[in-house]
Amino acid sequence: QVQLVEAGGGLVQAGGSLRLSCTASGRTFSTYSRGWFRQAPGKEREFVAAITWTWSGGTTHYADSVKGRFTISRDSAKNTMYLQMNLLKPEDTAVYYCAVARRFGITEGEDDYNYWGQGTQVTVSS
């Protein structure tokens, strides 16, 4: 069984920053890609960012809405993924989920992810 535990959400003013973390434990699946998704009230869950987890390094990919403001990174030794969020906007308000893919390589498709965290709330006030 795989467990993903997110942390770091909270309330921040527009223009501020937050860093989310996602620590994985359980069955070894160390080389599959991982990603962040978010779901705002009344909206469908959407892709935010993804990172590969191969031994050679981490390739990253971002949704256009967060490109240049968010940075996804990893610490393989800690089996932890991060999402540094800068210049936050009220429209970034959502529950943020981390997920582990069932494949190698970058993917935005929600169906390509089979393990999910419980979510952490991010609220950006104007």
C-alpha positions as CSV (number, residue, x, y, z in Angstrom):
1,Q,0.0,0.0,0.0
2,V,1.2,3.5,-0.8
3,Q,0.6,6.5,1.3
4,L,1.1,10.1,0.2
5,V,1.0,12.8,2.9
6,E,0.8,16.5,1.9
7,A,1.6,19.4,4.1
8,G,2.2,23.2,3.8
9,G,-1.2,24.5,2.8
10,G,-2.7,27.6,4.5
11,L,-4.0,31.1,4.1
12,V,-1.9,33.7,2.4
13,Q,-2.4,37.1,0.9
14,A,-2.2,37.7,-2.8
15,G,1.4,38.0,-3.9
16,G,2.6,35.8,-1.1
17,S,4.3,32.4,-1.2
18,L,3.7,28.9,0.1
19,R,5.6,25.6,-0.2
20,L,3.7,22.3,-0.3
21,S,5.4,19.0,0.4
22,C,4.3,15.5,-0.4
23,T,6.0,12.5,1.3
24,A,5.5,9.0,0.0
25,S,5.8,5.8,2.0
26,G,4.9,2.2,1.5
27,R,5.5,0.1,-1.6
28,T,8.6,1.0,-3.6
29,F,7.7,2.7,-6.9
30,S,10.6,5.1,-6.9
31,T,11.0,5.8,-10.6
32,Y,7.4,6.7,-11.7
33,S,6.6,10.3,-12.3
34,R,4.7,12.4,-9.8
35,G,2.5,15.4,-10.0
36,W,0.4,18.1,-8.4
37,F,-3.3,18.8,-9.2
38,R,-5.7,21.2,-7.7
39,Q,-9.5,21.5,-7.4
40,A,-11.2,24.8,-6.8
41,P,-14.8,25.0,-5.4
42,G,-17.3,24.1,-8.1
43,K,-14.6,23.2,-10.7
44,E,-13.0,20.0,-11.9
45,R,-9.6,18.9,-10.7
46,E,-6.9,20.3,-13.0
47,F,-3.2,19.6,-13.6
48,V,-0.7,21.9,-12.0
49,A,2.8,20.4,-12.4
50,A,4.7,17.2,-12.9
51,I,8.2,15.9,-12.4
52,T,9.9,12.7,-13.5
53,W,11.6,10.6,-10.9
54,T,14.3,8.7,-12.8
55,W,17.8,8.2,-11.5
56,S,19.2,10.6,-14.2
57,G,17.3,13.6,-12.9
58,G,13.9,15.3,-12.9
59,T,12.2,16.8,-15.9
60,T,9.5,19.2,-15.1
61,H,6.3,20.4,-16.8
62,Y,3.8,23.1,-15.7
63,A,0.3,24.2,-16.6
64,D,0.3,27.5,-18.4
65,S,-1.6,29.2,-15.5
66,V,1.3,28.6,-13.0
67,K,4.3,28.7,-15.3
68,G,6.9,31.2,-14.0
69,R,5.3,31.3,-10.5
70,F,5.4,27.7,-9.3
71,T,8.3,25.4,-9.1
72,I,8.1,21.6,-8.6
73,S,11.1,19.8,-7.2
74,R,12.0,16.6,-5.5
75,D,14.3,15.1,-2.8
76,S,14.7,11.5,-3.7
77,A,16.5,10.6,-0.5
78,K,13.5,11.8,1.5
79,N,11.0,10.4,-1.1
80,T,9.4,13.9,-1.0
81,M,8.1,16.2,-3.7
82,Y,7.7,19.9,-3.3
83,L,5.6,22.7,-4.9
84,Q,7.0,26.2,-4.3
85,M,4.2,28.7,-5.1
86,N,5.2,32.3,-5.5
87,L,3.2,35.4,-6.6
88,L,0.0,33.6,-5.5
89,K,-3.3,34.9,-6.9
90,P,-6.9,34.5,-5.5
91,E,-7.6,32.2,-8.4
92,D,-4.9,29.8,-7.1
93,T,-7.3,29.0,-4.2
94,A,-8.0,25.3,-4.2
95,V,-7.4,22.0,-2.6
96,Y,-4.0,20.8,-3.8
97,Y,-3.4,17.0,-4.3
98,C,-0.1,15.2,-5.0
99,A,-0.2,12.0,-7.0
100,V,2.1,9.2,-8.3
101,A,1.7,8.2,-11.9
102,R,1.5,4.6,-13.1
103,R,4.1,5.3,-15.9
104,F,7.4,6.9,-16.6
105,G,7.5,10.3,-18.3
106,I,5.6,13.5,-17.9
107,T,1.8,13.3,-18.1
108,E,-1.0,15.7,-17.4
109,G,-3.7,13.1,-17.5
110,E,-5.5,12.5,-14.3
111,D,-6.2,8.9,-15.3
112,D,-2.4,8.3,-15.5
113,Y,-2.1,8.7,-11.8
114,N,-3.2,5.9,-9.5
115,Y,-2.1,7.1,-6.0
116,W,-3.3,10.3,-4.5
117,G,-2.8,12.2,-1.3
118,Q,-5.6,13.5,0.9
119,G,-5.2,17.1,-0.3
120,T,-4.2,20.3,1.4
121,Q,-6.2,23.6,1.3
122,V,-4.6,26.7,-0.2
123,T,-6.5,29.9,0.2
124,V,-5.3,33.2,-1.3
125,S,-7.0,36.3,-0.1
126,S,-7.2,39.4,-2.3
